[in-house]
Amino acid sequence: MIAVSSLKIVVVGGGIIGLSTALACLRRGADVTIIDRLASGGDNCSRGNAGMIVPSHFVPLAAPGIFGQAMKWMLDPESPFHVKPRLSWDLMKWGLRFYLASTANQVKEASPLLRDLNFASRDLYVRWNDEGIQCSLAKKGLLMLCCTEKALEEEAHLAQRARDLGVPAQVLNADETSVLDPNVTLTIAGSVYYPKDCHLDPSQLLESLRNEITKLGGVFKTDCLVKSWKAGSNSIYAIETNQGDIEADEFVLCGGVWSEGLVHSLKIQLPLQPGKGYSLTLPNPIELPNVCSILCEAKVAITPMGSALRFGGTMQIGELNQSIDPRRVDGIVKSVPKFMPRFRVQHFEGIQPWCGLRPVSPDGLPYLGRTKAWKNLTIATGHAMMGLSLGPITGELVSQILHGIPTKIPLDRLSPDRYSV
Ligand SMILES: Cc1cc2nc3c(=O)[nH]c(=O)nc-3n(C[C@H](O)[C@H](O)[C@H](O)COP(=O)(O)OP(=O)(O)OC[C@H]3O[C@@H](n4cnc5c(N)ncnc54)[C@H](O)[C@@H]3O)c2cc1C
């Protein structure tokens, strides 16, 4: 790619979204500084996740049926979804917006967009991998494993919608699933196989991206807390941090779930709730599947990473902290033997759960684009369960926006102003 830019860009946030943005801008020749309040390689949501790249996930979180299901799950302390009840105007407003967005029409309109973003991002991962950005990318597909015939029927229905959208999907019975992944013993009714999905090792990816960014001249400011903005009437000229002010031509906010609080003073409404999730990684699993999978009824993601096996799940809305709820972790652990009978609850003893906070918008779609009120502020966050998948394309689109290149994917639905009055 030809270096043509003379832009000075500050990226707030060194998660997958910030790093992807920094890389894409550096490759256009920009001068990029990445600010993060964590130490180098610190623990953000991008590190311990399930590592899945998911063109199969074309349905946003806000979809018909999710509200009723969530209400049922609220009564079960080990369920995969929970909203911590508390008197919070922001949480109530977010909940109402989520409810209003959970319509068939919104899914119909958002699905082709999510498909296009996911496929474009997958292509970029393949390219990164070919270019030597190491992440152990495995292009082996994803299995949606179903214990019951009822779940299989629902997944088969979704598979048909996937095929209608051009996302390949195959419904398999239990024997066909075992042929596809002979490395693991399963007690299931069947599965849906999405051959275009992939998996990778997110820690390795982040490390490799940081190395590449440094090689291209990107500057990391670590342990650097962004406090506020210094702005004129319609543009920002500096960012105020605990290490002093940092000036730039363009500012990109990729602060994950903390982004909402960072734009209050700019009078931008960016509703986000933390969607807390956990992962547990077995270093020496009794069986090592070949293909990554999701246990459909339990909503648990299982991903081989080298010789280890990671189990991720749970969406606890509304807790902006990294405290661990052992009942939810138990919910993940207890679900595994129901699908994979050679695994025992005891295998997880002594394994320290990791916790991450997904940035969740009320309509389940990312915020991606420039803001109307501030001509040099671009926002890229709110990717919820798909941040890893959508990282590379988000970075590329932000870089195109900053460099005045028309984006091939229409981004109106993702406007960061969509909840601002
Ligand atoms: C259990 C679990 C499993 C998941 N599995 C998958 C998966 O398989 N596939 C997938 O696509 N997605 C998955 N996700 C979702 C994915 O991890 C997130 O969507 C993604 O990591 C969000 O990336 P981000 O860069 O927006 O945020 P983050 O990774 O949280 O990065 C934001 C950064 O901003 C910094 N920051 C915030 N505020 C400030 C400030 N004031 N000053 C300086 N720095 C600041 C933070 O320190 C942080 O480093 C999973 C999530 C969880 C919890």
The ligand as an SDF file (V2000), in Angstrom:
LIG
                    3D

 53 58  0  0  0  0  0  0  0  0999 V2000
  -16.2050  -14.3150   27.0960 C   0  0  0  0  0  0  0  0  0  0  0  0
  -16.1170  -13.5260   25.8060 C   0  0  0  0  0  0  0  0  0  0  0  0
  -15.9760  -14.2000   24.6120 C   0  0  0  0  0  0  0  0  0  0  0  0
  -15.9360  -13.4890   23.4120 C   0  0  0  0  0  0  0  0  0  0  0  0
  -15.7350  -14.1780   22.2480 N   0  0  0  0  0  0  0  0  0  0  0  0
  -15.6710  -13.5020   21.0690 C   0  0  0  0  0  0  0  0  0  0  0  0
  -15.4550  -14.1970   19.8650 C   0  0  0  0  0  0  0  0  0  0  0  0
  -15.2670  -15.4150   19.8560 O   0  0  0  0  0  0  0  0  0  0  0  0
  -15.4450  -13.4890   18.7030 N   0  0  0  0  0  0  0  0  0  0  0  0
  -15.6610  -12.1370   18.6790 C   0  0  0  0  0  0  0  0  0  0  0  0
  -15.6900  -11.5600   17.6040 O   0  0  0  0  0  0  0  0  0  0  0  0
  -15.8180  -11.4340   19.8300 N   0  0  0  0  0  0  0  0  0  0  0  0
  -15.8360  -12.0900   21.0230 C   0  0  0  0  0  0  0  0  0  0  0  0
  -16.0220  -11.4020   22.1890 N   0  0  0  0  0  0  0  0  0  0  0  0
  -16.2420   -9.9500   22.1260 C   0  0  0  0  0  0  0  0  0  0  0  0
  -14.9390   -9.1940   21.9310 C   0  0  0  0  0  0  0  0  0  0  0  0
  -13.9780   -9.6610   22.8640 O   0  0  0  0  0  0  0  0  0  0  0  0
  -15.1650   -7.6910   22.1170 C   0  0  0  0  0  0  0  0  0  0  0  0
  -16.2060   -7.2620   21.2690 O   0  0  0  0  0  0  0  0  0  0  0  0
  -13.9100   -6.9020   21.7610 C   0  0  0  0  0  0  0  0  0  0  0  0
  -12.8080   -7.3670   22.4940 O   0  0  0  0  0  0  0  0  0  0  0  0
  -14.0960   -5.4090   22.0210 C   0  0  0  0  0  0  0  0  0  0  0  0
  -12.8840   -4.7900   21.6330 O   0  0  0  0  0  0  0  0  0  0  0  0
  -12.6050   -3.2560   21.9070 P   0  0  0  0  0  0  0  0  0  0  0  0
  -11.3070   -2.9410   21.3160 O   0  0  0  0  0  0  0  0  0  0  0  0
  -13.8070   -2.4650   21.4790 O   0  0  0  0  0  0  0  0  0  0  0  0
  -12.5940   -3.1010   23.5040 O   0  0  0  0  0  0  0  0  0  0  0  0
  -11.4820   -3.4900   24.5720 P   0  0  0  0  0  0  0  0  0  0  0  0
  -10.7600   -4.7210   24.2000 O   0  0  0  0  0  0  0  0  0  0  0  0
  -12.1500   -3.4660   25.8960 O   0  0  0  0  0  0  0  0  0  0  0  0
  -10.4400   -2.3040   24.4680 O   0  0  0  0  0  0  0  0  0  0  0  0
  -10.7660   -1.0050   24.9150 C   0  0  0  0  0  0  0  0  0  0  0  0
   -9.4870   -0.3790   25.4350 C   0  0  0  0  0  0  0  0  0  0  0  0
   -9.7340    1.0010   25.7460 O   0  0  0  0  0  0  0  0  0  0  0  0
   -8.9710    1.3310   26.8840 C   0  0  0  0  0  0  0  0  0  0  0  0
   -9.5790    2.5120   27.5540 N   0  0  0  0  0  0  0  0  0  0  0  0
  -10.8460    2.6530   27.9590 C   0  0  0  0  0  0  0  0  0  0  0  0
  -11.0100    3.8470   28.5660 N   0  0  0  0  0  0  0  0  0  0  0  0
   -9.8090    4.4710   28.5340 C   0  0  0  0  0  0  0  0  0  0  0  0
   -9.3420    5.7280   29.0020 C   0  0  0  0  0  0  0  0  0  0  0  0
  -10.1500    6.5920   29.6320 N   0  0  0  0  0  0  0  0  0  0  0  0
   -8.0430    6.0500   28.8010 N   0  0  0  0  0  0  0  0  0  0  0  0
   -7.2000    5.1920   28.1590 C   0  0  0  0  0  0  0  0  0  0  0  0
   -7.5930    3.9750   27.7050 N   0  0  0  0  0  0  0  0  0  0  0  0
   -8.8870    3.6340   27.8810 C   0  0  0  0  0  0  0  0  0  0  0  0
   -9.0670    0.0870   27.7620 C   0  0  0  0  0  0  0  0  0  0  0  0
   -8.0260    0.0300   28.7270 O   0  0  0  0  0  0  0  0  0  0  0  0
   -8.9950   -1.0410   26.7220 C   0  0  0  0  0  0  0  0  0  0  0  0
   -7.6760   -1.5110   26.5590 O   0  0  0  0  0  0  0  0  0  0  0  0
  -16.0510  -12.0710   23.4140 C   0  0  0  0  0  0  0  0  0  0  0  0
  -16.1500  -11.3960   24.6290 C   0  0  0  0  0  0  0  0  0  0  0  0
  -16.1780  -12.1030   25.8220 C   0  0  0  0  0  0  0  0  0  0  0  0
  -16.2810  -11.3510   27.1160 C   0  0  0  0  0  0  0  0  0  0  0  0
  1  2  1  0
  2  3  1  0
  2 52  2  0
  3  4  2  0
  4  5  1  0
  4 50  1  0
  5  6  2  0
  6  7  1  0
  6 13  1  0
  7  8  2  0
  7  9  1  0
  9 10  1  0
 10 11  2  0
 10 12  1  0
 12 13  2  0
 13 14  1  0
 14 15  1  0
 14 50  1  0
 15 16  1  0
 16 17  1  0
 16 18  1  0
 18 19  1  0
 18 20  1  0
 20 21  1  0
 20 22  1  0
 22 23  1  0
 23 24  1  0
 24 25  2  0
 24 26  1  0
 24 27  1  0
 27 28  1  0
 28 29  2  0
 28 30  1  0
 28 31  1  0
 31 32  1  0
 32 33  1  0
 33 34  1  0
 33 48  1  0
 34 35  1  0
 35 36  1  0
 35 46  1  0
 36 37  1  0
 36 45  1  0
 37 38  2  0
 38 39  1  0
 39 40  1  0
 39 45  2  0
 40 41  1  0
 40 42  2  0
 42 43  1  0
 43 44  2  0
 44 45  1  0
 46 47  1  0
 46 48  1  0
 48 49  1  0
 50 51  2  0
 51 52  1  0
 52 53  1  0
M  END
$$$$
